[in-house]
Amino acid sequence: MDMIEIKKGGKYTVVSQSGKEEPMTTVGEFVGYTILGEEGAICFRISKEKEKSFMRLIPVAGLIAIEF
């Protein structure tokens, strides 16, 4: 099996822990990796139709799934 990687600029759906009972679903453009406190995180640019785009940092420990 080939190695799977997420690529900068690619659009992905990420399911992660939200602090509530139900997980949070994020759909956005992968920007890169960063550090959040002492933890690694992935960074996504979120664009909504009538709102400004914003960045969402998701701690790696909170990831449940990344859909390709």
BELQUI-V844465 format. One line per field, one symbol per residue. psi: psi as a letter, one per 40 degrees, with the letter a starting at -180 (. if undefined). A space follows every 50 residues. Layout:
psi = ???
//
This chain:
psi = hihhiiiheihihhhiieeadiihhhhahhdaiihhbeiiiihihhhide iiiiihhhhddehdihh.
//
